[in-house]
């Protein structure tokens, strides 16, 4: 349920609440965040004023000054204060396994001007990749992307892609003003219709080839019934997205990208980072109405006649918060033999990703599918609650658009 009063929890309090204090204590990056927040707070107190709060996505006022600006847009939402730049200095060279090598796709020298002369200039922005959710398509994010093109002078266009339409991209062929990328893991081509699923039966993914070797290796989160989990599946969305991230890095010359995912799309992003090979390449991630802790009612997905059977057996099993309906779950490699739900396993293996990527979260008060509790990812720097907006409405909500514009894509 949504807290009846605005809640702003410091990061250490959130970790204590979820029993992760030991990880926070020994995580140097987390300690640096706390030290930075302490020094900034101290400086503000000594100076008796602050020029704004960089931890809020709107750069707005602190809690003590909120009453002075009752008409501000930020008063309609609940934001947990933190510094979105705190984890952006993580060195991508320290990243884990990279299964999607951009050099396999393009060999030409970067041309960041987009004029074909091979001239390289330092980019001022970061590419943004948009990822839809369950049974979604490129149209899910298209209105918000077009709004960004119209509203923000940084952009004058965008690119769309399926899993088989970007392999011929040449470095420098996409100018910085078009660094908005809309990606579908369901279809081969961006022109393929919603529900065509031309990429074949798939799943979010983490169990490929039953391997259980090391963090980031295929199968780091294997299913207890791997044969059933693998039945009819031809590809994993997390790995498809990681390969697309590698291609965007290669074609733009940017060392990292920002990503925004709606609903299951946020879990696809996290799978791409933790299991697919995108670790170290994701700078910032905005999770919009994403069930980071699973969905209880997903058990009833089998009643939906519009969903193909492979989707129910794959995606729905991964979305299930309890692994109750399928009578099998997942195990974490190197951990206990206890059976866990897929979201639980994902959250048990996320420390390295959380150290290299800055996460933000959003949810709507009218969302009956993904409420505050499951959307409130523990590693997020802040959580924005949007009043009166349901699950699909979060895609085009003015607050979502503003947060994307103000939080992502800026160096």
N, C-alpha and C positions, 0 to 999 in steps of 0.2 A: 504494500500500500504506500501511497505518497505521504510523506511526513506532513502532519497538519500545519506545522510551522516551518519556515525556511531553516534548513540545516546546513551549516558550514563546518565540516569536520576537518581538522588538520590531518595531514597524511599519516602521521604516526598513530593517531586515534583510529583511522580507518583500518590500519594494519592490525592493531590490537583487537579491534572488533571482529576481524576475520581470522585471528589466530596466526598471523604471519610475522610477528614481531622479530623472530630470530633472523628471518631473511632480510628485513629492513635494517636490523642492527648491523649486519655484516655486509650490506650492500653499499659500497662506497659512493655510488651515484646517488642513492637515496639520502645518505648522510650529507652529501654536498647540497642536495636540494634543501634539506632542513637548515643547514648552516646559512645558505644564501637567504632563505626566507627570514631567519633570525636577524641577520645583519641588515636586510632591507627594512624590516619592521623596526629595528632599533634606530636606524637612521631617520625613519619617518617620525618616530616618537621624539627624538632629539630636536628635529626641525619643526615640530609642532604641526606639520602639514605634509601632505603627499600630493604629487601632481597627478594622481590617478592610480588605479590598481592594475598593474600589468597582468595579474593573474586572471582577471575577468575577461571574457572574450570581447567585451565592448570597451575595455579600458576605462570602465566607469568608476564610481565612487566606492569608498569603503562602506562597511555596514553602518558606521556611525554617521555617515553623511547621506544615507539613502533617503531619509525623510526630506532632505532639502531639494530633491529632484523627483517628486512623486510622479511626474509625467514621463520620465525616461523609460525607454523600452526595457531596460534591464530590470525594472521593478516587476515585470510580468513573469520573471523566471527565477529559478533557484540555482545559483552558481556556486560551486565550491572553489574557493580561492586557491590559486597556485600559479606558478610561473610556467607558461607553455614553452618557454625556451630552455627550461632547465636541463632537459635530456637531449637537446639538439646538438650538443657538442660531442656526442659519442662518436668515436672513430669508426667509420664503416670498414676500415681495414681489419678491425678486430672481429668482423662478422664470422658466423659459422659457415657450414657447408653451403655451397652455391651450386645448385643443381641446374640452373638455367643460365648458361654462359652466353652473354650477348654477342661475343665474338663469333659464335656459330651462326649468327643471323646476318651480321653486317661486317664488312671489312674496310669500308671507306673511312677517311679521316673526318672527324666531326666538323660541321659547318654551322655554328650556332646562329649565324645571321639568317640562314635560310635562303641565301642568294646564290648558292652553288659554287662559291669561289674558294671554299675550304678555309675561310677566315674564321678564327675562333675568338669570341669575346666572352667575358665572364657574365653568366646569366644573373639577372636580378631577381628572378622568380624561381619557384620550384614547381615541377609538374604536379597536377592533381589528377588522381584516378578515381572514378566513381564506379561503385559496384552495387548492383541490384540484389534483391533478396530472393526468397523461395518463389518459384514460378514467375519470376519477374522478367523484365526485358530492358533494352536500352531506353525505352520510353519512360521508364520509372523516374530517371534523373534528368530527362531531356529538358523539361520546363525550367528546372533550377539552373541547369547549365546555360540555357539561353538567357535567363535572367542575369547571370553573372556576366555574360558577354555584353549585354546591354547596360548593366549598372556599373561595371568596373572597367576602367580604361586600360587595365593590363591585358585584357583579352579582346580579340576581334573574331574569334572562331573556336572550333573544337574538333576533336577527332573521335570517331566511333570505331569499334573493333570487335570481332568475334575471335575465336581461338585460332582461326586459320587465315586471317586477313591482314596481319601485320608483318609477316615474315620477310616481305620484300622492302620494308622501310629502309631508307638510306639515312645515315647520320647527317643531321643538318637540314633534312628535307622538310621538317616541321618547325616553323619559326616559333619563337618564345611566346608570341601573342596568341598561339593556338595550343598552349600547353594545358588544355583541359581534355582529359581522355575518358570516354565512356566505354566501359568494357562489359561484355556478356560472356559468361562461361558456359551458357547453354547452347549457343549457336556457333556455327562455323563462320558465318559472314554477318556483318551488321545489318544487311538487308533481309535476313531471315526473320520470319514472323514470330511474334510471341507465341509460345507454346509449340513451336516446331521442333525444338530440341534436336537440331541437326548435328550437334556435337556428340550425340549418343547418350545412353544412360550414364549418370555420374553420381558423385557424392562429394561432400566437403573434403574428406580425405585425411588419412594419417596411418593407414594400415597396409600400404602397398607391399606386396610380396611377403607378408608375414614377418619381415625382418625385424630384429630387435637388437640393435647394435649400440647406438649412441644417440645423444640428443641431436635432432635434426635429420637423422637417418630415416629411410623409409620404415614405417611400422613402429615408430616410437610410441604410438598409442594403439596397439593391436586389439582387434575384437576377440572376445572369447569364443565366438563362433565365426571364424574367419571365412569359411567356405560360404556361409549364408550371406555374410556381409559383402563378399566379393561377387556374388552371383549376378551375372549380366552387366556388371559395371565395366565401362570402357575407359573412363578417365576420372581424374580428381580435380575439383575446382581450385583447390589451394595451389596445386602445382601449375595449373593453367595460368592462374593469376601471377604466380611468381615468375613464370616465363615471360608474361606480358610486362611485368615490372622491369625485368632485365632488358627487354626490347625498348621500353620507354627511356630508360637510363642511357642506352646506346644511341638512340635516335636524337635525344635532346642534349646529350653531353652533361646533364646534371648528375651529380653523384648519388642523389637520393630523390625520393618522391614522397608526396603526401597522398593519403588515401582517405576516402569517406565511403562507408558502407551502411546500407539500410537493412535492418532485420538480419536474416541469415547471411547477407553479404558481409556483415562485420565479422562473422565467424569464418567466412572464406578468407578474409584478409588476415585474420589471426593465424589460420592454418597455413597460409602462404608464407607468413613470417616464421612461424615455429617449425613447420615441417616441410615446406615447399621449396626453400632456398632463397627467400627474400629477406632473410635476417641481415640487418645492417643497411638495407636499402630503403627501408621505410622510416622516414623522419618523423612525421606526425600522422596519427590516425584518429579520425572522428567516427565514433560508433553511434549511429542514429537508430534508436529503438532496437538495439541489438540484444538478444537474449544470452548474455554472457554466462548465465548460470542455468540455461535451459528453459524449456517450457513444459509445464505439467500437462496441459490439455492437448499437446501434440499427439498423445496416444490415440485420440479420436480421428486422426488424419486419415485413417483407413476408410472412414465413412464418406470421404469426399470422392465422388465418382470422376471428377475432373483431373485427379492426380494419377499419373502412371504408377504402376506397381513398383518399378525400380526406385522412384522417388520416395515412396512410403518406406521401403525396406532400407534405403540408404540415408537420405537426408533426414527423414523423420526420426530414425533411430539415433542419429547424431544430435538432433535437437532436443530429444527427450531428456528431461531433467532427472529422471529416476531410472531409466532403462527398465520400466515395469512391464510394458506391454509385450516387448519382444522377447522377454525371458532370457536375455543375454546382454552383456555389456562390453566393457573394454578394460584393459589392464595397462598400467603405466610401466614401461620398460625400466628395469633396474629398481623398481619399487616393490611394494607388497603385492601379493597375489590376489588381493581383494578386488572384486569386480566393481567398477565404477561406471557412472554415466559418462558419455563422451564429453559434455561440457566440463565435468569435474576433472577428467583427465587433461583437458586443454588448459584448465586453470592451475593444474598441478605442475605443468611443464612450461610456465610462461615467464620465469624470472629473467632469463637471458634476453628474451624479446623485450620485456618491460624496461630493462636497463639501456637498451639501444633505441627504443621508440617511445615517443611521448603520446599518450592516449588521452582522449577527451570523450565524454559521453553525453547523450541527450535522450529524453523520453517525454511522452505526452501524457497528461493526466487522464485523457479519455481513451487511452490505449488498453483494450481488454486482452490483447494477446501478449504484449511485452510490457509489463509494469515496471515501476521504479526499482524494485528489489532485484530483478534479474538483469536490468539494464545498467545498474550502478556498478560497473566494473571496478574492482578494488585498486587497480593500478592507474586509473584515470586521474588526471590532474584536477579536473572539475567536472561536475554534472549539471547540465541545464535541464530544468523541468519546464515544459511548455504547457500552459493551462489550456484545457479544452480541445486538445488535438488528439485524434485517434492514430492508429498504427500507420495506415497509408497516408494520412494527412501530414505526417512528419516529413515526407519527401519534399513537399512544396511549401511547408510552413514558412512564413516570413522570418521567424526566428532561426530556423535551420539555415536558410539562405544567408542571413546576416552572419551567423557563426562560421559558415564555410568561407565566406568572403573575408572576414576579419582574422580568421585563425589559420587558414591553410594557404599555401602557395607563396608566402612572403618569406624572403630570406632575412 
